[in-house]
Amino acid sequence: MTETVHTTASSVPPEDTVTLPRIKYEALLERLEDLEDSLAAAQVDERDTIPLEDAERLLSGEVSRLRYWRERRSLSQNALAEASGVPQSYISEIEHGRKPGSVATFKALAGALDRERSF
């Protein structure tokens, strides 16, 4: 036997209500969730997606996250230095792992790279 779902709101007149089997109600909810997911995926900025090969390079430590995003934005170290106010030599040291970089430095770099998230 199919279970029926009744939904009403106190402000909805009885003639405006719908009764349907639970299985159809749940299918509608699933479709709604799928559509919401599709909409969210369509709104993703392609500049913020990382191809699998690049993710592997980042995870292996082959390239620093700062260098990766700088290159994705087609910026030289000098251009990033000018845009962020961080000296080019300091950017180089961060990219090569010789300096950790401060929170303030990474905020400035993230702003110049148009990144909302940190490195």
C-alpha positions in Angstrom: 0.0 0.0 0.0 1.3 3.5 -0.9 1.5 5.9 2.0 0.0 9.3 1.2 1.4 12.6 2.3 -0.9 15.5 3.2 0.6 18.9 3.5 -1.3 22.0 4.5 -0.5 25.4 5.7 -2.9 27.3 8.0 -3.2 30.1 5.5 -3.9 27.8 2.5 -7.5 27.2 1.6 -8.4 23.5 1.5 -9.2 23.7 -2.3 -5.6 24.7 -2.9 -4.0 21.7 -1.3 -2.5 18.7 -3.1 -2.4 15.1 -1.9 0.1 12.7 -3.5 1.7 9.4 -2.7 4.8 9.6 -0.5 7.0 8.0 -3.2 6.0 10.8 -5.6 6.5 13.5 -3.0 10.0 12.1 -2.2 10.8 12.0 -5.9 9.8 15.6 -6.2 12.1 16.5 -3.3 15.0 14.7 -4.9 14.4 16.5 -8.2 14.3 19.8 -6.4 17.6 19.0 -4.7 19.2 17.9 -8.0 18.1 21.2 -9.6 19.5 23.2 -6.7 22.8 21.4 -7.0 22.9 22.0 -10.8 22.2 25.7 -10.2 24.9 26.0 -7.7 27.4 24.2 -10.0 26.4 26.5 -12.8 27.4 29.5 -10.7 30.9 28.3 -9.9 33.6 30.6 -11.2 35.7 28.5 -13.6 38.8 30.3 -12.4 38.3 28.7 -9.0 38.1 25.1 -10.2 41.2 22.9 -10.2 41.8 20.2 -12.8 42.7 16.8 -11.4 46.3 17.0 -12.7 46.8 20.4 -11.0 45.3 19.1 -7.7 47.8 16.2 -7.8 50.7 18.7 -8.3 49.5 20.8 -5.4 49.0 17.8 -3.1 52.4 16.4 -4.0 54.1 19.7 -3.2 55.4 20.0 -6.7 54.1 23.6 -6.8 53.2 26.0 -4.0 49.6 27.1 -3.7 50.7 30.7 -4.1 52.6 30.0 -7.3 49.7 27.9 -8.6 47.1 30.7 -8.2 49.5 33.4 -9.4 50.1 31.4 -12.6 46.4 30.7 -13.0 45.8 34.4 -12.9 48.6 34.8 -15.5 50.6 37.1 -13.2 54.3 37.4 -12.8 55.8 37.8 -9.4 56.4 41.4 -10.2 52.8 42.0 -11.2 51.5 40.3 -8.1 53.9 42.3 -6.0 52.6 45.5 -7.5 49.0 44.5 -7.1 49.4 43.3 -3.5 52.0 45.6 -2.1 54.1 42.6 -1.1 57.7 42.7 -2.2 58.5 40.4 -5.1 61.5 38.9 -3.2 59.1 38.0 -0.3 56.7 36.4 -2.8 59.6 34.4 -4.2 60.6 33.2 -0.8 57.1 32.1 0.1 56.7 30.3 -3.2 60.0 28.4 -2.6 59.1 27.5 1.0 61.9 29.7 2.5 59.4 32.0 4.3 56.0 31.0 5.7 54.3 34.4 5.1 52.1 36.2 7.6 48.4 36.3 7.8 48.4 40.0 6.6 50.7 39.0 3.7 48.4 36.2 2.6 45.4 38.5 2.9 47.0 41.1 0.6 48.0 38.3 -1.8 44.6 36.8 -1.8 43.0 40.1 -2.5 45.3 40.7 -5.4 44.6 37.2 -6.8 40.8 37.7 -6.4 40.7 34.8 -4.0 38.1 34.7 -1.1 39.8 31.7 0.5 43.2 31.5 2.0 46.2 29.6 0.6 
